[in-house]
Amino acid sequence: MTSTNAELFDRACRTIPGGVNSPVRAFRSVGGTPRFLKRASGPHVWDAEGTQYIDYVGSWGPAILGHAHPDVIRAVQEAAVDGLSFGAPTEAEIELAETLAARLPSMEQVRLVSSGTEATMSAIRLARGFTGRPKLIKFEGCYHGHADSLLVKAGSGLLTLGNPNSAGVPPEFVAHTLVLPFNDVEAVRQAFAQWGPEIACVIVEPVAGNMNLIQPAPGFLQGLREVCTEYGALLIFDEVMTGFRVGPQGVQGLTGIRPDLTTLGKVIGGGMPVGAFGGRRDVMAQIAPLGPVYQAGTLSGNPVAMAAGLATMALIGAPGFYERLAQQTNRLVEGLRERAAMAGVPFAADGIGGMFGLYFSETVPTSFAEVTAGDVGAFKTFFQACLAQGVYFAPSAFEAGFVSITHDDAVIDRTLDVAESAFRTLAQSR
Ligand SMILES: *Cc1c(COP(=O)(O)O)cnc(C)c1O
């Protein structure tokens, strides 16, 4: 007897708050019942009822090779036989650290952790420990995991300290967090003019992927680099999403900008829980056991997770991988624009590497304010119409989408046919 998605959701809600172990999975912003997935392969996922979907969530980023790549599965199976966790160092950890350092030259030294949240939380602590300063700057709409000091929304007006945007975070815990508008380098200069000697670091998603997709304006990242250098603050690129997703060397490779610290996650674990932070050798030397900044993890560098990460890193290193990935993303993005125009729906789309954004607005947004002004109702209608026809986009208007190397022409063209009908449904509904 197979259970339906609705039955599983009811059952889940009895024991798991909201029925899910991470909030956006709950479909709250789009309505309806979350799909309980059973199996995935390449560009497809199957739910508990056996329905197949073309997947553009990709586990929220890791599944760049498509789901269940045979080489990755084999590596995991082989590693598992030798033991699941040792709590002692292994050669595989060195190999993954060396691989990351070789591909991202700014990462002179690397510490492996088990999630993106751990990576960013640790990088912030390290930046504060290294500089001896308390304050940090983050940008509105950027997500850096759920550590207390990063769960902050902008205060009223520029140059105000942030307010917690989660219950359970005392205002004192975010009193040192400044929240500024993304793509506004002038606001950053003003903040440094006021608080420069107290600012430990600027943390940024160098291509923002947690408020839909928003690309950095020309000069924005360079401006951050300059002002951080001028004031002796550290620049942290949170490439948990963009690392090995937008190109072979993340955003730092595309722009040539060298951050002091980088955080990674998602793709580097190939679907297993892996995060990493790293950067300047003199900064990393402040981490325990070398230095006074404490950081630790029972399962850090887990051997099975390392095996998945190493197999993934090897496969994405193939010549032409990112050209092919970007080509498929473009096919999707351009196709969607065309189909929306045919249906007369105000719509824009953007893509970079294996990441894309869909916007129910006339133009591609450049800030949190612009992206939140989009037509959320239109997104919901589009999302549900696509889902009903077997295309699974992220269940929120404020998430980026992900293409894998297994999204071939046939899969994308099928998606475009479904999208065309969804755009028409939307046009008729107004
Ligand atoms: C996903 C993400 C995180 C958090 O990573 P988790 O593994 O979910 O803890 C941090 N920063 C960015 C940019 C992310 O996209």
The ligand as a MOL file (V3000), in Angstrom:
LIG
                    3D

  0  0  0     0  0            999 V3000
M  V30 BEGIN CTAB
M  V30 COUNTS 15 15 0 0 0
M  V30 BEGIN ATOM
M  V30 1 C 22.1750 27.3770 1.4010 0
M  V30 2 C 22.9930 28.5360 1.8050 0
M  V30 3 C 23.5390 28.6620 3.0920 0
M  V30 4 C 23.2200 27.6860 4.1900 0
M  V30 5 O 23.6520 26.3990 3.9020 0
M  V30 6 P 22.9750 25.1590 4.6880 0
M  V30 7 O 23.7700 23.9850 4.1860 0
M  V30 8 O 21.5450 25.1440 4.2870 0
M  V30 9 O 23.1680 25.3960 6.1270 0
M  V30 10 C 24.3790 29.7080 3.3560 0
M  V30 11 N 24.6600 30.6240 2.4110 0
M  V30 12 C 24.1440 30.5640 1.1720 0
M  V30 13 C 24.5040 31.5930 0.1730 0
M  V30 14 C 23.2750 29.5320 0.8370 0
M  V30 15 O 22.7290 29.4980 -0.3870 0
M  V30 END ATOM
M  V30 BEGIN BOND
M  V30 1 1 1 2
M  V30 2 1 2 3
M  V30 3 2 2 14
M  V30 4 1 3 4
M  V30 5 2 3 10
M  V30 6 1 4 5
M  V30 7 1 5 6
M  V30 8 2 6 7
M  V30 9 1 6 8
M  V30 10 1 6 9
M  V30 11 1 10 11
M  V30 12 2 11 12
M  V30 13 1 12 13
M  V30 14 1 12 14
M  V30 15 1 14 15
M  V30 END BOND
M  V30 END CTAB
M  END
